[in-house]
Amino acid sequence: MQRFKKILVGVDLSSGDHLVSDEVSPASQEAVDRAIWLAGSNSAELTFFFALDVSAETQRMIEESNEKDSIVSTAQQVLNGLVSQAKESGIKADSEVCFGRSWRQIILKVLHDGYDIVIAGTRHLGPFKSILLGSTGVKLLRLCPSPVWITQPQSDSQIKSILVAHCLRPVGDLALELGAAMAELHGSELHVVHSQEHSEFDSWHSTFQHEERNLKTPLEVKRHIESQLAGFQLKTHPQIHIVTSTPPDIAVLSLVEKHNIELLVMGTIARTGISGLIIGNTAEKLLPQINCSVLAVKPADFVSPVTS
């Protein structure tokens, strides 16, 4: 896999009452480790990026006080340590510290400097709380033009199981390409799911309704997926799941739990007037419940609504 040449790593250095911690959290360290691995697999460059996410009033107070240089210096020292860690693995890396909303600053950085993927960590808030919804992660999944990999801490660096949610559109083909490449590199078990239930969209747009009702047969779906996978050398035979009566989010959640999925790969879309809408709202329903890492990709014509 040689798709990614510039990788942006969002690092969260906030910690309780401290504006900037002098240590990297387990969630961010997971993102760092995945980014270094991906950079090594792609001969890519890394940028470690931290945005101090405070209100305009707090930022003004910091800038007027004598604390700004100390805060920025602390953050920069931590990022410098990550740069050194990457360089020890033979990877070219740099870092940047700024002020502003984390998700917005990350997206602006992507738009300005052309990064191929964003990797960021997320804290697990427990079984009854959203791990992404309302956070930097979900904003990136909705609005960032590049692929976004939201990682969760794992006990093992090896990704043992990957699930690709395939919509049979070009963005789904891209999701499968990335998921299969990840499975090939990690020796992971690969699962692919396609759900033919799209009823939640049917009343929104007649053209879209017609498009969705022109469904492929299960055999056609299987052949489409198998033809894509033919070029990959996978350790185990991929398992293809074709769902005809279960909503996509329920199907994905069931497979994640049943097969101990560690990485979910899926595509996202945005249609006219519905900025950042995710396919079938599947991801919107999944994010509060999913307990694995997520890699989301956008279609080629996606335009982020975020502007400078």
Secondary structure as UniProt FT lines:
FT   STRAND          6..10
FT   TURN            16..17
FT   HELIX           26..42
FT   STRAND          45..52
FT   HELIX           56..64
FT   HELIX           68..88
FT   TURN            89..90
FT   STRAND          93..99
FT   HELIX           102..113
FT   STRAND          117..121
FT   TURN            127..128
FT   TURN            133..134
FT   HELIX           136..143
FT   STRAND          148..151
FT   STRAND          161..165
FT   HELIX           170..186
FT   STRAND          189..195
FT   HELIX           199..201
FT   TURN            202..204
FT   HELIX           206..213
FT   HELIX           218..229
FT   TURN            230..231
FT   STRAND          239..243
FT   HELIX           248..258
FT   TURN            259..260
FT   STRAND          263..267
FT   TURN            272..273
FT   TURN            275..276
FT   HELIX           279..281
FT   HELIX           282..286
FT   TURN            287..289
FT   STRAND          293..297
FT   TURN            300..301
//
